[in-house]
Amino acid sequence: MVALKGKDIGGFLKKRPAACFLVLIYGGDGGMVRERSDIVARQIVDDLHDPFNTVELTNADLKEHPGRLADEAAALSFMGGQRLIRYRGSDDAISKAVKALLAIVDAGSFEPNALIIIEAGSLRKTAGLRKTIEAHKRTAALPCYEQSAAENGSYIQETLATEGLTIQPEALSLWMDALPPDRGILQSELEKLCLYMGPQENRSADDQTAIGLADVKACLADRANDDSFAIGDLIFSGQTKN
């Protein structure tokens, strides 16, 4: 399967093809890599830390036992269904383990009983791990590159809409100018802003749900002196927007 792009990524995140048992999620936006990894992982398990159905492998694991990836992929779940295997990195150990696993699968020796997710940083087209995964029909590669201003703006508005909130144009501009384009940081700040505006279920029909400049200024973390604790104090003392 070639590297997924655009709308294909959105479709994959909603429903992974049943035949796909290994996913490489890579790119310079570490927050987006982790976010997409979690989304795909939850297609297999509800609890990402489930000790029975989830295992996280390390470089040391594969160096000590090169066949560990294949062993884990073949292992049966005590609870039934597929297991989840996660790995972070793109070193030689995982590249060799993936090639060995795919060779076994292609030979018809066994059918994987797990979804394998590999999280990596930026990878060139010539990177061995990326080339191997993009070339195989039962694996997928999802790139996570820095989003454009328009894409980030749409993401912010869509996320706020799930909480019954909107944001005024000038407030959105301030927000985007103040934050780095990392999805993890963006998501964390969005959660803080939603907390400040108060839970959706506690808002009445008369409550203001349009986020303005004052709201954004109150919630944006000072990059040199993070005011998360001050916001937390306001929230826990009941001094939310509402």
Backbone as CSV, one residue per row, in Angstrom:
resi,resn,N_x,N_y,N_z,CA_x,CA_y,CA_z,C_x,C_y,C_z
1,MET,0.854,-1.195,0.000,0.000,0.000,0.000,0.890,1.245,0.000
2,VAL,0.633,2.178,-0.872,1.423,3.404,-0.921,1.104,4.273,0.292
3,ALA,1.930,5.319,0.476,1.674,6.229,1.588,0.311,6.895,1.393
4,LEU,-0.468,6.922,2.438,-1.791,7.532,2.365,-1.678,9.050,2.358
5,LYS,-2.611,9.705,1.676,-2.606,11.157,1.605,-4.029,11.693,1.709
6,GLY,-4.138,12.952,2.151,-5.405,13.669,2.128,-6.576,12.924,2.714
7,LYS,-7.644,12.814,1.907,-8.879,12.193,2.357,-8.684,10.714,2.687
8,ASP,-7.703,10.078,2.049,-7.449,8.664,2.326,-7.036,8.452,3.778
9,ILE,-6.313,9.427,4.337,-5.891,9.317,5.734,-7.110,9.395,6.645
10,GLY,-8.011,10.336,6.352,-9.219,10.466,7.169,-10.042,9.198,7.149
11,GLY,-10.184,8.593,5.978,-10.938,7.348,5.869,-10.280,6.211,6.623
12,PHE,-8.960,6.154,6.567,-8.218,5.114,7.270,-8.375,5.254,8.781
13,LEU,-8.336,6.496,9.254,-8.469,6.725,10.693,-9.856,6.353,11.200
14,LYS,-10.850,6.451,10.327,-12.205,6.061,10.717,-12.376,4.543,10.677
15,LYS,-11.791,3.922,9.661,-11.932,2.473,9.525,-10.744,1.912,8.761
16,ARG,-9.891,1.225,9.470,-8.727,0.587,8.863,-9.167,-0.656,8.078
17,PRO,-8.645,-0.861,6.866,-8.963,-2.083,6.119,-8.622,-3.314,6.945
18,ALA,-9.491,-4.285,6.964,-9.315,-5.458,7.821,-8.014,-6.202,7.535
19,ALA,-7.565,-6.189,6.292,-6.362,-6.941,5.926,-5.079,-6.265,6.401
20,CYS,-5.151,-4.976,6.706,-3.964,-4.220,7.118,-3.619,-4.523,8.577
21,PHE,-2.437,-5.086,8.800,-2.060,-5.464,10.168,-0.847,-4.690,10.690
22,LEU,-0.275,-3.810,9.863,0.883,-3.040,10.315,0.782,-1.620,9.756
23,VAL,0.938,-0.638,10.639,0.802,0.766,10.251,2.018,1.553,10.722
24,LEU,2.645,2.268,9.798,3.731,3.194,10.124,3.152,4.603,10.123
25,ILE,3.290,5.308,11.240,2.822,6.693,11.342,4.057,7.539,11.636
26,TYR,4.390,8.434,10.721,5.667,9.138,10.825,5.537,10.601,10.407
27,GLY,6.556,11.398,10.780,6.572,12.795,10.355,7.124,13.724,11.415
28,GLY,7.299,14.981,11.025,7.898,15.964,11.925,6.984,16.472,13.014
29,ASP,5.673,16.290,12.872,4.721,16.733,13.898,4.489,15.583,14.871
30,GLY,5.288,15.566,15.944,5.203,14.471,16.909,3.847,14.362,17.573
31,GLY,3.199,15.502,17.811,1.877,15.476,18.427,0.865,14.803,17.533
32,MET,0.922,15.073,16.234,-0.004,14.450,15.300,0.282,12.960,15.157
33,VAL,1.567,12.591,15.171,1.939,11.179,15.099,1.288,10.413,16.243
34,ARG,1.413,10.937,17.453,0.858,10.259,18.614,-0.670,10.254,18.574
35,GLU,-1.264,11.368,18.154,-2.722,11.455,18.080,-3.277,10.415,17.117
36,ARG,-2.706,10.334,15.938,-3.184,9.369,14.949,-2.897,7.939,15.380
37,SER,-1.776,7.740,16.043,-1.462,6.416,16.555,-2.516,5.959,17.554
38,ASP,-2.918,6.844,18.452,-3.942,6.514,19.448,-5.287,6.224,18.791
39,ILE,-5.619,6.998,17.747,-6.893,6.790,17.057,-6.937,5.396,16.431
40,VAL,-5.859,5.033,15.741,-5.807,3.708,15.108,-5.784,2.610,16.173
41,ALA,-5.052,2.844,17.248,-4.950,1.839,18.317,-6.303,1.539,18.932
42,ARG,-7.138,2.566,19.070,-8.452,2.371,19.692,-9.412,1.601,18.792
43,GLN,-9.016,1.339,17.570,-9.811,0.451,16.727,-9.660,-1.002,17.192
44,ILE,-8.641,-1.233,18.010,-8.363,-2.584,18.502,-8.713,-2.732,19.971
45,VAL,-8.297,-1.774,20.797,-8.528,-1.855,22.244,-9.119,-0.542,22.755
46,ASP,-9.970,-0.634,23.749,-10.527,0.567,24.383,-9.518,1.190,25.335
47,ASP,-8.800,0.333,26.066,-7.801,0.774,27.029,-6.421,0.607,26.403
48,LEU,-5.748,1.719,26.100,-4.448,1.654,25.441,-3.357,1.098,26.343
49,HIS,-3.662,0.936,27.615,-2.686,0.379,28.553,-3.119,-0.999,29.069
50,ASP,-4.019,-1.631,28.363,-4.507,-2.957,28.727,-3.340,-3.943,28.758
51,PRO,-2.990,-4.488,29.928,-1.823,-5.374,30.025,-2.014,-6.715,29.325
52,PHE,-3.257,-7.094,29.059,-3.514,-8.376,28.417,-3.479,-8.289,26.896
53,ASN,-3.877,-7.155,26.354,-3.996,-7.032,24.898,-3.078,-6.002,24.269
54,THR,-2.247,-5.350,25.071,-1.354,-4.319,24.536,0.078,-4.555,25.001
55,VAL,1.013,-4.444,24.073,2.426,-4.561,24.426,3.203,-3.478,23.684
56,GLU,4.155,-2.859,24.377,5.024,-1.861,23.767,6.438,-2.427,23.703
57,LEU,6.958,-2.542,22.496,8.297,-3.077,22.295,9.303,-1.929,22.176
58,THR,10.538,-2.213,22.540,11.606,-1.218,22.465,12.720,-1.731,21.558
59,ASN,13.638,-0.831,21.246,14.797,-1.200,20.445,15.576,-2.327,21.125
60,ALA,15.704,-2.236,22.455,16.432,-3.260,23.202,15.745,-4.624,23.086
61,ASP,14.413,-4.636,23.109,13.668,-5.897,22.980,14.014,-6.605,21.676
62,LEU,14.035,-5.846,20.590,14.260,-6.451,19.277,15.730,-6.777,19.037
63,LYS,16.631,-6.007,19.633,18.049,-6.332,19.500,18.377,-7.630,20.224
64,GLU,17.751,-7.810,21.387,17.993,-9.020,22.177,17.326,-10.234,21.548
65,HIS,16.160,-10.028,20.964,15.402,-11.132,20.376,14.784,-10.640,19.063
66,PRO,15.499,-10.733,17.934,15.029,-10.211,16.649,13.665,-10.747,16.212
67,GLY,13.314,-11.941,16.672,12.036,-12.530,16.273,10.891,-12.167,17.194
68,ARG,11.130,-11.258,18.136,10.101,-10.898,19.121,8.863,-10.295,18.456
69,LEU,9.059,-9.489,17.422,7.916,-8.868,16.758,6.986,-9.924,16.172
70,ALA,7.559,-10.912,15.504,6.754,-11.989,14.920,6.092,-12.826,16.011
71,ASP,6.816,-13.074,17.097,6.246,-13.847,18.206,5.037,-13.138,18.801
72,GLU,5.161,-11.835,19.019,4.058,-11.072,19.600,2.876,-10.996,18.632
73,ALA,3.177,-10.884,17.337,2.120,-10.806,16.335,1.344,-12.111,16.235
74,ALA,1.999,-13.219,16.568,1.345,-14.526,16.481,0.617,-14.917,17.758
75,ALA,0.953,-14.271,18.875,0.378,-14.626,20.172,-1.132,-14.396,20.203
76,LEU,-1.835,-15.293,20.858,-3.290,-15.169,20.985,-3.649,-14.326,22.202
77,SER,-4.760,-13.646,22.116,-5.234,-12.822,23.222,-6.007,-13.683,24.222
78,PHE,-5.763,-13.451,25.507,-6.514,-14.163,26.543,-7.986,-13.775,26.512
79,MET,-8.255,-12.539,26.062,-9.613,-12.024,26.060,-10.319,-12.213,24.723
80,GLY,-9.606,-12.740,23.742,-10.180,-12.908,22.413,-9.957,-11.671,21.558
81,GLY,-10.013,-11.820,20.260,-9.818,-10.700,19.352,-8.344,-10.414,19.118
82,GLN,-8.078,-9.285,18.465,-6.713,-8.905,18.138,-6.009,-8.225,19.306
83,ARG,-4.688,-8.315,19.283,-3.870,-7.615,20.255,-3.263,-6.378,19.593
84,LEU,-2.691,-5.507,20.407,-2.074,-4.283,19.927,-0.590,-4.291,20.276
85,ILE,0.246,-4.029,19.264,1.690,-3.947,19.462,2.145,-2.559,19.021
86,ARG,2.877,-1.857,19.893,3.339,-0.503,19.556,4.852,-0.409,19.681
87,TYR,5.423,0.386,18.799,6.879,0.591,18.791,7.161,2.024,18.378
88,ARG,8.117,2.663,19.046,8.506,4.024,18.685,9.946,4.028,18.203
89,GLY,10.141,4.495,16.973,11.485,4.568,16.425,11.543,4.039,15.000
90,SER,12.685,4.250,14.362,12.871,3.782,12.990,14.272,3.222,12.795
91,ASP,14.812,2.632,13.844,16.169,2.129,13.821,16.278,0.819,13.036
92,ASP,17.492,0.298,12.937,17.727,-0.928,12.182,16.979,-2.117,12.771
93,ALA,16.830,-2.124,14.104,16.194,-3.272,14.752,14.754,-3.454,14.275
94,ILE,13.980,-2.369,14.213,12.586,-2.494,13.781,12.512,-2.747,12.276
95,SER,13.432,-2.173,11.509,13.442,-2.398,10.063,13.656,-3.874,9.749
96,LYS,14.620,-4.474,10.423,14.907,-5.893,10.203,13.752,-6.767,10.690
97,ALA,13.167,-6.395,11.822,12.059,-7.186,12.381,10.848,-7.145,11.457
98,VAL,10.576,-5.973,10.866,9.436,-5.837,9.955,9.663,-6.667,8.690
99,LYS,10.864,-6.595,8.130,11.161,-7.379,6.932,11.012,-8.873,7.200
100,ALA,11.500,-9.324,8.354,11.397,-10.740,8.703,9.938,-11.151,8.880
101,LEU,9.156,-10.306,9.532,7.744,-10.603,9.753,6.985,-10.686,8.429
102,LEU,7.204,-9.719,7.541,6.502,-9.713,6.266,6.874,-10.927,5.414
103,ALA,8.126,-11.353,5.507,8.551,-12.536,4.759,7.812,-13.775,5.244
104,ILE,7.618,-13.882,6.552,6.901,-15.025,7.122,5.436,-14.998,6.712
105,VAL,4.840,-13.813,6.767,3.432,-13.672,6.381,3.244,-14.007,4.902
106,ASP,4.133,-13.484,4.056,4.039,-13.734,2.622,4.223,-15.208,2.281
107,ALA,4.987,-15.905,3.118,5.209,-17.336,2.888,4.014,-18.174,3.327
108,GLY,3.045,-17.514,3.970,1.857,-18.234,4.425,2.077,-19.036,5.689
109,SER,3.147,-18.700,6.431,3.466,-19.469,7.634,2.481,-19.213,8.768
110,PHE,1.964,-17.990,8.853,0.967,-17.696,9.879,0.237,-16.410,9.551
111,GLU,-0.893,-16.212,10.205,-1.690,-14.998,10.039,-1.571,-14.172,11.319
112,PRO,-1.095,-12.935,11.231,-0.929,-12.108,12.438,-2.240,-11.963,13.210
113,ASN,-2.113,-12.019,14.520,-3.269,-11.851,15.387,-3.181,-10.533,16.140
114,ALA,-2.525,-9.552,15.520,-2.311,-8.267,16.189,-2.229,-7.151,15.159
115,LEU,-2.494,-5.946,15.636,-2.248,-4.738,14.856,-0.943,-4.145,15.373
116,ILE,-0.011,-3.912,14.488,1.286,-3.345,14.847,1.313,-1.881,14.417
117,ILE,1.619,-0.993,15.354,1.721,0.430,15.048,3.139,0.900,15.360
118,ILE,3.786,1.464,14.368,5.138,1.994,14.540,5.082,3.506,14.427
119,GLU,5.562,4.199,15.442,5.617,5.659,15.440,7.054,6.101,15.173
120,ALA,7.218,6.992,14.211,8.569,7.444,13.869,8.565,8.934,13.571
121,GLY,9.756,9.510,13.570,9.907,10.912,13.205,9.931,11.056,11.689
122,SER,10.546,12.121,11.204,10.618,12.355,9.771,11.430,11.250,9.089
123,LEU,10.916,10.757,7.981,11.595,9.701,7.222,11.665,10.100,5.752
124,ARG,12.826,9.980,5.169,12.964,10.246,3.742,12.311,9.125,2.942
125,LYS,12.040,9.416,1.666,11.443,8.397,0.804,12.352,7.187,0.665
126,THR,13.653,7.431,0.834,14.626,6.347,0.676,14.844,5.544,1.960
127,ALA,14.216,5.951,3.050,14.387,5.227,4.320,13.900,3.789,4.166
128,GLY,14.702,2.845,4.635,14.385,1.430,4.461,13.040,1.032,5.039
129,LEU,12.744,1.485,6.253,11.494,1.123,6.912,10.303,1.636,6.115
130,ARG,10.385,2.875,5.682,9.288,3.470,4.922,9.090,2.750,3.584
131,LYS,10.173,2.473,2.872,10.083,1.792,1.580,9.466,0.409,1.716
132,THR,9.870,-0.311,2.767,9.350,-1.661,2.979,7.851,-1.643,3.222
133,ILE,7.405,-0.737,4.070,5.990,-0.687,4.445,5.123,-0.136,3.319
134,GLU,5.614,0.853,2.608,4.838,1.405,1.500,4.686,0.400,0.355
135,ALA,5.621,-0.528,0.245,5.602,-1.469,-0.876,4.710,-2.684,-0.629
136,HIS,4.349,-2.943,0.628,3.592,-4.154,0.938,2.090,-3.900,0.873
137,LYS,1.345,-4.842,0.353,-0.098,-4.653,0.153,-0.912,-4.722,1.437
138,ARG,-0.328,-5.230,2.529,-1.099,-5.362,3.767,-0.610,-4.454,4.880
139,THR,0.156,-3.455,4.519,0.639,-2.474,5.497,0.312,-1.071,4.984
140,ALA,0.424,-0.081,5.865,0.090,1.291,5.481,1.050,2.270,6.132
141,ALA,1.287,3.382,5.444,2.136,4.455,5.973,1.358,5.755,5.978
142,LEU,1.279,6.384,7.154,0.546,7.644,7.311,1.522,8.760,7.644
143,PRO,1.750,9.709,6.729,2.642,10.839,7.025,1.954,11.883,7.885
144,CYS,2.728,12.540,8.744,2.197,13.592,9.620,3.088,14.824,9.476
145,TYR,2.755,15.652,8.510,3.535,16.851,8.267,2.854,18.064,8.875
146,GLU,3.626,19.132,9.022,3.086,20.379,9.574,1.907,20.844,8.732
147,GLN,0.814,21.180,9.412,-0.405,21.579,8.721,-0.344,23.046,8.299
148,SER,-1.108,23.383,7.261,-1.204,24.776,6.838,-2.064,25.547,7.837
149,ALA,-2.024,26.874,7.747,-2.841,27.702,8.640,-4.319,27.381,8.471
150,ALA,-4.748,27.162,7.223,-6.155,26.847,6.962,-6.544,25.506,7.592
151,GLU,-5.657,24.522,7.495,-5.934,23.207,8.063,-5.994,23.270,9.583
152,ASN,-5.065,24.027,10.185,-5.089,24.173,11.641,-6.344,24.909,12.098
153,GLY,-6.740,25.934,11.342,-7.944,26.673,11.685,-9.179,25.786,11.646
154,SER,-9.254,24.945,10.622,-10.395,24.031,10.497,-10.396,23.018,11.642
155,TYR,-9.207,22.536,12.007,-9.104,21.567,13.099,-9.586,22.184,14.416
156,ILE,-9.171,23.418,14.686,-9.586,24.100,15.910,-11.102,24.262,15.947
157,GLN,-11.678,24.736,14.858,-13.117,24.968,14.811,-13.911,23.664,14.928
158,GLU,-13.436,22.615,14.283,-14.134,21.324,14.350,-14.071,20.751,15.764
159,THR,-12.915,20.895,16.415,-12.764,20.390,17.778,-13.663,21.149,18.744
160,LEU,-13.703,22.456,18.617,-14.550,23.275,19.489,-16.028,22.974,19.246
161,ALA,-16.387,22.698,18.005,-17.789,22.416,17.682,-18.294,21.177,18.407
162,THR,-17.401,20.202,18.643,-17.826,19.004,19.375,-18.189,19.321,20.815
163,GLU,-17.737,20.485,21.309,-18.052,20.927,22.664,-19.130,22.009,22.658
164,GLY,-19.767,22.217,21.496,-20.813,23.228,21.398,-20.287,24.643,21.415
165,LEU,-19.043,24.842,20.973,-18.412,26.163,21.015,-18.044,26.650,19.616
166,THR,-18.002,27.956,19.458,-17.477,28.596,18.252,-16.400,29.563,18.690
167,ILE,-15.651,30.090,17.736,-14.591,31.036,18.076,-14.622,32.191,17.090
168,GLN,-14.526,33.415,17.605,-14.552,34.598,16.765,-13.277,34.684,15.927
169,PRO,-13.354,35.209,14.710,-12.195,35.243,13.803,-10.939,35.856,14.410
170,GLU,-11.098,36.987,15.115,-9.916,37.633,15.692,-9.318,36.789,16.820
171,ALA,-10.161,36.071,17.541,-9.674,35.190,18.604,-8.940,33.993,18.004
172,LEU,-9.460,33.476,16.906,-8.811,32.363,16.222,-7.442,32.772,15.688
173,SER,-7.346,33.967,15.128,-6.072,34.466,14.603,-5.036,34.596,15.709
174,LEU,-5.462,35.142,16.851,-4.561,35.287,17.993,-4.074,33.924,18.460
175,TRP,-4.992,32.996,18.532,-4.689,31.641,18.989,-3.625,30.990,18.101
176,MET,-3.832,31.076,16.791,-2.925,30.423,15.850,-1.558,31.096,15.811
177,ASP,-1.528,32.410,16.005,-0.257,33.137,16.014,0.562,32.819,17.263
178,ALA,-0.118,32.521,18.352,0.566,32.343,19.631,1.101,30.932,19.844
179,LEU,0.566,29.950,19.130,0.944,28.563,19.364,1.791,27.988,18.240
180,PRO,2.745,27.109,18.572,3.513,26.427,17.532,2.616,25.428,16.807
181,PRO,2.954,25.066,15.569,2.091,24.181,14.785,2.229,22.711,15.144
182,ASP,2.383,22.400,16.418,2.471,21.011,16.869,1.098,20.562,17.348
183,ARG,0.603,19.443,16.807,-0.752,19.006,17.112,-0.925,18.687,18.599
184,GLY,0.104,18.136,19.227,-0.012,17.797,20.644,-0.215,19.027,21.511
185,ILE,0.559,20.081,21.252,0.423,21.324,22.008,-0.928,21.965,21.716
186,LEU,-1.311,21.957,20.455,-2.592,22.540,20.057,-3.745,21.859,20.768
187,GLN,-3.709,20.530,20.815,-4.769,19.776,21.471,-4.818,20.065,22.963
188,SER,-3.645,20.153,23.586,-3.586,20.439,25.017,-4.186,21.800,25.332
189,GLU,-3.865,22.809,24.515,-4.392,24.148,24.740,-5.893,24.209,24.457
190,LEU,-6.363,23.440,23.479,-7.801,23.389,23.195,-8.566,22.803,24.381
191,GLU,-8.003,21.767,24.979,-8.643,21.163,26.153,-8.733,22.170,27.294
192,LYS,-7.681,22.958,27.461,-7.675,23.978,28.511,-8.749,25.033,28.252
193,LEU,-8.863,25.438,26.987,-9.851,26.444,26.625,-11.269,25.926,26.836
194,CYS,-11.514,24.668,26.486,-12.844,24.088,26.685,-13.186,23.992,28.166
195,LEU,-12.205,23.675,28.986,-12.417,23.626,30.429,-12.767,25.015,30.966
196,TYR,-12.065,26.012,30.468,-12.314,27.387,30.907,-13.729,27.834,30.556
197,MET,-14.215,27.423,29.378,-15.555,27.815,28.949,-16.638,27.054,29.706
198,GLY,-16.258,26.006,30.401,-17.216,25.248,31.193,-17.792,24.065,30.436
199,PRO,-18.181,23.003,31.134,-18.738,21.806,30.506,-19.990,22.120,29.689
200,GLN,-20.119,21.480,28.562,-21.251,21.729,27.675,-22.583,21.425,28.357
201,GLU,-22.599,20.353,29.161,-23.852,19.961,29.797,-24.317,20.961,30.864
202,ASN,-23.401,21.828,31.313,-23.758,22.812,32.341,-24.173,24.160,31.770
203,ARG,-24.076,24.293,30.446,-24.422,25.566,29.836,-25.908,25.629,29.527
204,SER,-26.500,26.769,29.816,-27.905,26.981,29.481,-27.997,27.554,28.077
205,ALA,-29.204,27.670,27.570,-29.408,28.199,26.220,-28.940,29.643,26.112
206,ASP,-28.883,30.358,27.239,-28.499,31.772,27.223,-26.997,31.987,27.370
207,ASP,-26.257,30.908,27.652,-24.822,31.049,27.868,-24.105,31.434,26.577
208,GLN,-23.049,32.252,26.732,-22.239,32.646,25.591,-21.337,31.489,25.187
209,THR,-21.440,31.047,23.935,-20.622,29.927,23.474,-19.619,30.346,22.410
210,ALA,-19.586,31.631,22.071,-18.614,32.135,21.102,-17.374,32.607,21.857
211,ILE,-16.252,31.994,21.604,-15.005,32.330,22.282,-14.442,33.619,21.685
212,GLY,-14.139,34.572,22.553,-13.624,35.855,22.098,-12.170,36.070,22.475
213,LEU,-11.668,37.258,22.165,-10.268,37.585,22.450,-9.934,37.444,23.930
214,ALA,-10.819,37.915,24.785,-10.556,37.867,26.224,-10.420,36.426,26.710
215,ASP,-11.244,35.544,26.167,-11.183,34.133,26.563,-9.850,33.510,26.155
216,VAL,-9.426,33.794,24.920,-8.168,33.237,24.423,-6.989,33.775,25.225
217,LYS,-6.986,35.077,25.493,-5.895,35.671,26.266,-5.823,35.089,27.669
218,ALA,-6.983,34.765,28.238,-7.009,34.213,29.588,-6.468,32.800,29.640
219,CYS,-6.561,32.089,28.523,-6.203,30.673,28.537,-4.873,30.334,27.882
220,LEU,-4.406,31.213,27.002,-3.143,30.915,26.335,-2.000,30.842,27.339
221,ALA,-1.233,29.806,27.241,-0.077,29.677,28.131,1.017,30.626,27.682
222,ASP,1.585,31.325,28.626,2.755,32.155,28.349,3.905,31.208,28.074
223,ARG,4.516,31.297,26.896,5.539,30.315,26.530,6.735,30.366,27.461
224,ALA,6.967,31.497,28.087,8.099,31.591,29.007,7.697,31.250,30.428
225,ASN,6.432,31.439,30.746,5.956,31.210,32.119,4.551,30.658,32.037
226,ASP,4.431,29.349,31.875,3.147,28.685,31.643,2.185,28.961,32.787
227,ASP,0.983,29.459,32.433,-0.005,29.796,33.460,-1.049,28.705,33.618
228,SER,-0.676,27.454,33.279,-1.632,26.356,33.392,-2.177,26.218,34.801
229,PHE,-1.304,26.418,35.788,-1.750,26.236,37.164,-2.748,27.316,37.571
230,ALA,-2.547,28.524,37.055,-3.492,29.604,37.366,-4.853,29.293,36.774
231,ILE,-4.869,28.800,35.545,-6.129,28.424,34.912,-6.777,27.286,35.692
232,GLY,-5.933,26.321,36.118,-6.463,25.199,36.893,-7.112,25.673,38.180
233,ASP,-6.484,26.655,38.839,-7.058,27.191,40.078,-8.422,27.814,39.813
234,LEU,-8.557,28.542,38.693,-9.839,29.156,38.351,-10.904,28.094,38.127
235,ILE,-10.525,27.047,37.419,-11.479,25.988,37.096,-11.962,25.272,38.349
236,PHE,-11.011,24.871,39.184,-11.380,24.104,40.373,-12.061,24.948,41.463
237,SER,-11.903,26.268,41.342,-12.604,27.142,42.300,-13.981,27.539,41.770
238,GLY,-14.313,27.020,40.578,-15.616,27.312,40.001,-15.647,28.588,39.189
239,GLN,-14.495,29.238,38.987,-14.468,30.500,38.249,-14.211,30.254,36.764
240,THR,-15.086,29.496,36.135,-14.977,29.284,34.696,-15.648,30.435,33.983
241,LYS,-15.647,30.366,32.671,-16.300,31.406,31.860,-17.749,31.546,32.264
242,ASN,-18.388,30.434,32.643,-19.809,30.458,32.987,-20.017,30.605,34.473
